[in-house]
Amino acid sequence: MAKLYHVPLSPFCRKVRLSLAEKKIECELTEERYWEKDPDFLRRNPAGKVPVLKIDGQTMAESTAICEYLEEKYPEPSLMPKSAEARYEVRRLVAWFDDKFHSEVTSKLLYERVNKKVMKQGFPDSTNVKAGARAIKYHLDYMAWLLDRRRWLAGDVMTLADFAAAAHLSALDYISDVDWNRSEAVKDWYAKIKSRPAFRGILADQVPGFPPPAHYADLDF
Ligand SMILES: N[C@@H](CCC(=O)N[C@@H](CS)C(=O)NCC(=O)O)C(=O)O
């Protein structure tokens, strides 16, 4: 069976978990407190980051490289469209969320509010929290703009781009940092993706000291 070293609220780990679950690949989850720098973990991934996936006799790091491997090795159901143009758009949006959204929003809200406490690195920096709260509005508006033109973020079918976005937003929703009333289109998109069986594991997550709000696992939020 595959084995994933992860932390529950990591958006990069969540993207891999969603891909594995959508493709019905059974996987054992092991929580990895990467900040404790366990030598065995650093041997598995010298970059010292999660996720790390053990599958098919290999040990893999880097969430997007892992998801693309899963897509090639386990193509059904597909999370990448067929044409080069559509695949480009998926990759552009995965990078949008894992790079731009991550640095402007996730790191400013989730890492300040949760990671700092869990890692005993002090209190949230209010300047960062305010910047993250401002930036998420702009990102939700951009998603709404895309979803006014497409059924899913990268086009008319659900792709890895939707999982990348949902991985970040679900982690932020765990700490009630997403205003779902800002856009009907984004709320409908999240309701659709949240109700997929692949999402169940993520909705069951519990981080000690940070109980999720009632709406987090509610499909009718
Ligand atoms: N590009 C990497 C980013 C992974 C990443 O930054 N993971 C965070 C947890 S959310 C981590 O392990 N950080 C530890 C560190 O940067 O030392 C990926 O997509 O897998």
The ligand as a Tripos MOL2 file, in Angstrom:
@<TRIPOS>MOLECULE
LIG
   20    19     1     0     0
SMALL
NO_CHARGES

@<TRIPOS>ATOM
      1 N1          6.8960   22.7970   -3.4950 N.3       1 LIG1
      2 C1          6.6260   21.8990   -2.4100 C.3       1 LIG1
      3 C2          6.2260   22.7060   -1.2070 C.3       1 LIG1
      4 C3          5.9780   21.8210    0.0140 C.3       1 LIG1
      5 C4          6.0010   22.6340    1.2940 C.2       1 LIG1
      6 O1          6.4750   23.7790    1.3270 O.2       1 LIG1
      7 N2          5.5080   22.0100    2.3510 N.am      1 LIG1
      8 C5          5.5660   22.6640    3.6450 C.3       1 LIG1
      9 C6          4.3820   22.2480    4.5080 C.3       1 LIG1
     10 S1          2.9120   22.9820    3.9090 S.3       1 LIG1
     11 C7          6.8500   22.2030    4.3100 C.2       1 LIG1
     12 O2          7.1050   21.0340    4.3730 O.2       1 LIG1
     13 N3          7.6540   23.1570    4.7700 N.am      1 LIG1
     14 C8          8.8750   22.8570    5.4400 C.3       1 LIG1
     15 C9          9.9970   23.7630    5.0580 C.2       1 LIG1
     16 O3          9.8130   24.6030    4.1550 O.co2     1 LIG1
     17 O4         11.0630   23.5850    5.6340 O.co2     1 LIG1
     18 C10         5.5160   20.9290   -2.8260 C.2       1 LIG1
     19 O5          4.7020   21.2850   -3.6760 O.co2     1 LIG1
     20 O6          5.4980   19.7890   -2.3300 O.co2     1 LIG1
@<TRIPOS>BOND
     1     1     2 1
     2     2     3 1
     3     2    18 1
     4     3     4 1
     5     4     5 1
     6     5     6 2
     7     5     7 1
     8     7     8 1
     9     8     9 1
    10     8    11 1
    11     9    10 1
    12    11    12 2
    13    11    13 1
    14    13    14 1
    15    14    15 1
    16    15    16 2
    17    15    17 1
    18    18    19 2
    19    18    20 1
@<TRIPOS>SUBSTRUCTURE
     1 LIG1         1 GROUP 0 **** ****
